[in-house]
């Protein structure tokens, strides 16, 4: 069922948004798995590269707890732009084309200006979150923060850090909701329609508003899968990142008529 236009849709010339069931996110994962299986070499290339970058960042931040936490959540913030090549693979796969890793990069070059603008927005959000994270550590955290192990044990055992946990979850959750709403399907739309940044972001926001329950479930699934990747010391990320990337393409195709 398609959503009728309202004044904001007409102002931004947004496409129609479909209303979907809450079972669709699991179907997106299934279709994303098919895309990854049929383009295994190209998909896993992205997985290996992004997992290696993530591992390097986490290794650098291992003795800096505030930076370590910001890096994990920030990895999810920049995920939509990092997976742009995977959307191109799925776009071509939908047309019956097999795509190499280097072939997918041509899709990035085709939309370089718009992707750069969206990347700048996500980079600003990431830097802002890192600064906010540091401020919350300074204001609310009580305990030893010489390394991640001491930090985790301090959070779990010290009642003095309840305010810190509450502030971190609330502020981080609000920022994550804003970024997710504006970017959930924006980059796949750019790759598919070569549209501008504002139109893509507003379409993504409208898609989240129209299908809030399904998109909340989708966000939870993304966090869970990426969390598994981190828990496996980024090894699982080699498969899980491409899976989420390809599934996001199908989310876009399902939501936008």
One Martini backbone bead per residue (centre of mass of N, CA, C, O) as a GRO file, in nm:
protein
  257
    1UNK     BB    1   0.095   0.036   0.024
    2UNK     BB    2   0.060   0.368  -0.047
    3UNK     BB    3   0.153   0.683   0.022
    4UNK     BB    4   0.043   0.984   0.042
    5UNK     BB    5   0.073   1.292  -0.027
    6UNK     BB    6   0.229   1.579   0.100
    7UNK     BB    7   0.368   1.882   0.137
    8UNK     BB    8   0.661   1.778   0.168
    9UNK     BB    9   0.667   1.597  -0.081
   10UNK     BB   10   0.611   1.824  -0.286
   11UNK     BB   11   0.845   2.011  -0.214
   12UNK     BB   12   1.073   1.763  -0.259
   13UNK     BB   13   0.985   1.551  -0.464
   14UNK     BB   14   0.882   1.280  -0.354
   15UNK     BB   15   0.846   0.965  -0.338
   16UNK     BB   16   0.677   0.699  -0.288
   17UNK     BB   17   0.564   0.522   0.004
   18UNK     BB   18   0.560   0.223   0.144
   19UNK     BB   19   0.371  -0.008   0.319
   20UNK     BB   20   0.488  -0.235   0.568
   21UNK     BB   21   0.584  -0.509   0.725
   22UNK     BB   22   0.759  -0.652   1.002
   23UNK     BB   23   0.882  -0.894   0.812
   24UNK     BB   24   1.079  -0.759   0.601
   25UNK     BB   25   1.368  -0.750   0.725
   26UNK     BB   26   1.413  -1.059   0.693
   27UNK     BB   27   1.392  -1.050   0.383
   28UNK     BB   28   1.632  -0.867   0.333
   29UNK     BB   29   1.841  -1.067   0.438
   30UNK     BB   30   1.784  -1.290   0.237
   31UNK     BB   31   1.845  -1.118  -0.019
   32UNK     BB   32   2.130  -1.034   0.069
   33UNK     BB   33   2.245  -1.320   0.069
   34UNK     BB   34   2.207  -1.370  -0.233
   35UNK     BB   35   2.390  -1.143  -0.330
   36UNK     BB   36   2.647  -1.240  -0.190
   37UNK     BB   37   2.663  -1.524  -0.314
   38UNK     BB   38   2.665  -1.411  -0.625
   39UNK     BB   39   2.906  -1.187  -0.505
   40UNK     BB   40   3.145  -1.284  -0.321
   41UNK     BB   41   3.411  -1.140  -0.387
   42UNK     BB   42   3.312  -0.844  -0.377
   43UNK     BB   43   3.179  -0.850  -0.097
   44UNK     BB   44   3.427  -0.954   0.076
   45UNK     BB   45   3.610  -0.719   0.013
   46UNK     BB   46   3.455  -0.519   0.183
   47UNK     BB   47   3.466  -0.675   0.446
   48UNK     BB   48   3.774  -0.678   0.480
   49UNK     BB   49   3.832  -0.375   0.469
   50UNK     BB   50   3.635  -0.278   0.697
   51UNK     BB   51   3.741  -0.468   0.919
   52UNK     BB   52   4.032  -0.359   0.919
   53UNK     BB   53   3.962  -0.071   0.992
   54UNK     BB   54   3.812  -0.134   1.255
   55UNK     BB   55   4.050  -0.275   1.397
   56UNK     BB   56   4.243  -0.034   1.395
   57UNK     BB   57   4.066   0.158   1.560
   58UNK     BB   58   4.028  -0.024   1.813
   59UNK     BB   59   4.328  -0.055   1.878
   60UNK     BB   60   4.382   0.248   1.928
   61UNK     BB   61   4.125   0.264   2.152
   62UNK     BB   62   4.179   0.052   2.388
   63UNK     BB   63   4.311   0.291   2.602
   64UNK     BB   64   4.029   0.466   2.519
   65UNK     BB   65   3.721   0.443   2.620
   66UNK     BB   66   3.571   0.684   2.490
   67UNK     BB   67   3.680   0.616   2.203
   68UNK     BB   68   3.581   0.327   2.185
   69UNK     BB   69   3.277   0.386   2.205
   70UNK     BB   70   3.266   0.587   1.967
   71UNK     BB   71   3.369   0.387   1.751
   72UNK     BB   72   3.140   0.185   1.757
   73UNK     BB   73   2.905   0.385   1.702
   74UNK     BB   74   3.043   0.529   1.457
   75UNK     BB   75   3.046   0.288   1.266
   76UNK     BB   76   2.732   0.303   1.227
   77UNK     BB   77   2.708   0.593   1.116
   78UNK     BB   78   2.905   0.529   0.850
   79UNK     BB   79   2.786   0.276   0.706
   80UNK     BB   80   2.619   0.382   0.458
   81UNK     BB   81   2.878   0.488   0.301
   82UNK     BB   82   3.060   0.228   0.318
   83UNK     BB   83   2.821   0.054   0.147
   84UNK     BB   84   2.794   0.165  -0.149
   85UNK     BB   85   2.920  -0.068  -0.319
   86UNK     BB   86   2.699  -0.278  -0.239
   87UNK     BB   87   2.464  -0.136  -0.380
   88UNK     BB   88   2.582  -0.165  -0.664
   89UNK     BB   89   2.580  -0.469  -0.672
   90UNK     BB   90   2.271  -0.499  -0.633
   91UNK     BB   91   2.182  -0.329  -0.873
   92UNK     BB   92   2.313  -0.518  -1.085
   93UNK     BB   93   2.189  -0.785  -0.995
   94UNK     BB   94   1.895  -0.701  -1.063
   95UNK     BB   95   1.996  -0.696  -1.385
   96UNK     BB   96   2.194  -0.959  -1.417
   97UNK     BB   97   2.472  -0.863  -1.297
   98UNK     BB   98   2.807  -0.913  -1.262
   99UNK     BB   99   3.035  -0.790  -1.002
  100UNK     BB  100   3.310  -0.636  -0.932
  101UNK     BB  101   3.485  -0.450  -0.728
  102UNK     BB  102   3.580  -0.242  -0.946
  103UNK     BB  103   3.302  -0.208  -1.077
  104UNK     BB  104   3.162  -0.076  -0.823
  105UNK     BB  105   3.335   0.190  -0.823
  106UNK     BB  106   3.188   0.332  -1.061
  107UNK     BB  107   2.938   0.409  -0.892
  108UNK     BB  108   3.090   0.609  -0.711
  109UNK     BB  109   3.190   0.800  -0.936
  110UNK     BB  110   2.902   0.879  -1.045
  111UNK     BB  111   2.835   0.985  -0.718
  112UNK     BB  112   3.055   1.161  -0.575
  113UNK     BB  113   2.927   1.431  -0.481
  114UNK     BB  114   2.691   1.322  -0.309
  115UNK     BB  115   2.859   1.133  -0.131
  116UNK     BB  116   3.036   1.357  -0.011
  117UNK     BB  117   2.809   1.510   0.131
  118UNK     BB  118   2.709   1.275   0.305
  119UNK     BB  119   2.983   1.216   0.433
  120UNK     BB  120   3.005   1.488   0.578
  121UNK     BB  121   2.762   1.453   0.761
  122UNK     BB  122   2.865   1.192   0.903
  123UNK     BB  123   3.132   1.313   1.004
  124UNK     BB  124   3.006   1.527   1.186
  125UNK     BB  125   2.852   1.328   1.363
  126UNK     BB  126   3.105   1.176   1.461
  127UNK     BB  127   3.259   1.412   1.588
  128UNK     BB  128   3.034   1.501   1.776
  129UNK     BB  129   3.015   1.232   1.933
  130UNK     BB  130   3.305   1.229   2.040
  131UNK     BB  131   3.274   1.491   2.207
  132UNK     BB  132   3.030   1.409   2.376
  133UNK     BB  133   3.159   1.160   2.500
  134UNK     BB  134   3.386   1.310   2.649
  135UNK     BB  135   3.200   1.488   2.824
  136UNK     BB  136   3.048   1.258   2.971
  137UNK     BB  137   3.293   1.139   3.106
  138UNK     BB  138   3.374   1.397   3.265
  139UNK     BB  139   3.090   1.437   3.418
  140UNK     BB  140   2.990   1.113   3.503
  141UNK     BB  141   3.240   0.946   3.539
  142UNK     BB  142   3.330   0.686   3.791
  143UNK     BB  143   3.663   0.591   3.759
  144UNK     BB  144   3.853   0.373   3.591
  145UNK     BB  145   4.015   0.458   3.246
  146UNK     BB  146   4.282   0.307   3.133
  147UNK     BB  147   4.077   0.081   3.027
  148UNK     BB  148   3.828  -0.117   2.909
  149UNK     BB  149   3.806  -0.317   3.142
  150UNK     BB  150   3.773  -0.108   3.372
  151UNK     BB  151   3.528   0.029   3.253
  152UNK     BB  152   3.329  -0.209   3.245
  153UNK     BB  153   3.348  -0.280   3.549
  154UNK     BB  154   3.255   0.002   3.645
  155UNK     BB  155   2.974   0.003   3.516
  156UNK     BB  156   2.870  -0.276   3.645
  157UNK     BB  157   2.951  -0.205   3.971
  158UNK     BB  158   2.881   0.106   3.974
  159UNK     BB  159   2.636   0.320   4.093
  160UNK     BB  160   2.768   0.601   4.007
  161UNK     BB  161   2.709   0.528   3.677
  162UNK     BB  162   2.407   0.572   3.605
  163UNK     BB  163   2.418   0.855   3.476
  164UNK     BB  164   2.607   0.782   3.252
  165UNK     BB  165   2.438   0.563   3.113
  166UNK     BB  166   2.188   0.735   3.065
  167UNK     BB  167   2.321   0.960   2.897
  168UNK     BB  168   2.448   0.783   2.678
  169UNK     BB  169   2.187   0.649   2.574
  170UNK     BB  170   2.015   0.899   2.513
  171UNK     BB  171   2.205   1.064   2.332
  172UNK     BB  172   2.284   0.834   2.139
  173UNK     BB  173   1.993   0.761   2.053
  174UNK     BB  174   1.914   1.030   1.924
  175UNK     BB  175   2.140   1.045   1.715
  176UNK     BB  176   2.082   0.771   1.581
  177UNK     BB  177   1.793   0.835   1.489
  178UNK     BB  178   1.860   1.070   1.304
  179UNK     BB  179   2.065   0.930   1.119
  180UNK     BB  180   1.891   0.690   1.037
  181UNK     BB  181   1.651   0.849   0.912
  182UNK     BB  182   1.844   1.001   0.690
  183UNK     BB  183   2.012   0.704   0.593
  184UNK     BB  184   1.873   0.424   0.551
  185UNK     BB  185   1.804   0.492   0.209
  186UNK     BB  186   1.977   0.717   0.069
  187UNK     BB  187   2.219   0.586  -0.081
  188UNK     BB  188   2.065   0.390  -0.264
  189UNK     BB  189   1.914   0.622  -0.408
  190UNK     BB  190   2.161   0.755  -0.527
  191UNK     BB  191   2.260   0.502  -0.689
  192UNK     BB  192   1.986   0.478  -0.858
  193UNK     BB  193   1.894   0.811  -0.918
  194UNK     BB  194   2.087   1.052  -0.881
  195UNK     BB  195   2.029   1.224  -0.641
  196UNK     BB  196   1.998   1.436  -0.395
  197UNK     BB  197   2.058   1.472  -0.065
  198UNK     BB  198   1.788   1.589   0.039
  199UNK     BB  199   1.593   1.394  -0.098
  200UNK     BB  200   1.711   1.136   0.025
  201UNK     BB  201   1.675   1.214   0.325
  202UNK     BB  202   1.365   1.270   0.316
  203UNK     BB  203   1.287   0.988   0.219
  204UNK     BB  204   1.400   0.837   0.461
  205UNK     BB  205   1.232   0.979   0.677
  206UNK     BB  206   0.955   0.895   0.558
  207UNK     BB  207   1.000   0.589   0.575
  208UNK     BB  208   1.027   0.578   0.884
  209UNK     BB  209   0.756   0.708   0.957
  210UNK     BB  210   0.567   0.504   0.796
  211UNK     BB  211   0.770   0.245   0.917
  212UNK     BB  212   0.854   0.233   1.223
  213UNK     BB  213   0.847  -0.061   1.321
  214UNK     BB  214   1.020  -0.187   1.096
  215UNK     BB  215   1.270   0.010   1.136
  216UNK     BB  216   1.333  -0.066   1.425
  217UNK     BB  217   1.391  -0.359   1.364
  218UNK     BB  218   1.618  -0.300   1.165
  219UNK     BB  219   1.802  -0.153   1.365
  220UNK     BB  220   1.832  -0.390   1.562
  221UNK     BB  221   1.960  -0.587   1.360
  222UNK     BB  222   2.207  -0.420   1.298
  223UNK     BB  223   2.321  -0.399   1.584
  224UNK     BB  224   2.342  -0.705   1.632
  225UNK     BB  225   2.531  -0.777   1.395
  226UNK     BB  226   2.758  -0.576   1.458
  227UNK     BB  227   2.804  -0.678   1.745
  228UNK     BB  228   2.905  -0.955   1.657
  229UNK     BB  229   3.145  -0.847   1.502
  230UNK     BB  230   3.289  -0.724   1.748
  231UNK     BB  231   3.291  -0.985   1.931
  232UNK     BB  232   3.480  -1.125   1.689
  233UNK     BB  233   3.707  -0.924   1.613
  234UNK     BB  234   3.587  -0.869   1.303
  235UNK     BB  235   3.543  -1.141   1.159
  236UNK     BB  236   3.228  -1.136   1.114
  237UNK     BB  237   3.230  -0.868   0.939
  238UNK     BB  238   3.297  -0.990   0.661
  239UNK     BB  239   2.986  -1.085   0.639
  240UNK     BB  240   2.788  -0.879   0.782
  241UNK     BB  241   2.832  -0.621   0.618
  242UNK     BB  242   2.737  -0.722   0.339
  243UNK     BB  243   2.460  -0.814   0.432
  244UNK     BB  244   2.354  -0.536   0.522
  245UNK     BB  245   2.404  -0.386   0.260
  246UNK     BB  246   2.223  -0.556   0.072
  247UNK     BB  247   1.964  -0.528   0.246
  248UNK     BB  248   1.939  -0.218   0.214
  249UNK     BB  249   1.863  -0.222  -0.078
  250UNK     BB  250   1.591  -0.378  -0.032
  251UNK     BB  251   1.468  -0.166   0.145
  252UNK     BB  252   1.453   0.052  -0.067
  253UNK     BB  253   1.285  -0.110  -0.282
  254UNK     BB  254   1.041  -0.157  -0.086
  255UNK     BB  255   0.977   0.155  -0.001
  256UNK     BB  256   1.034   0.262  -0.298
  257UNK     BB  257   0.854   0.330  -0.595
   0.00000   0.00000   0.00000
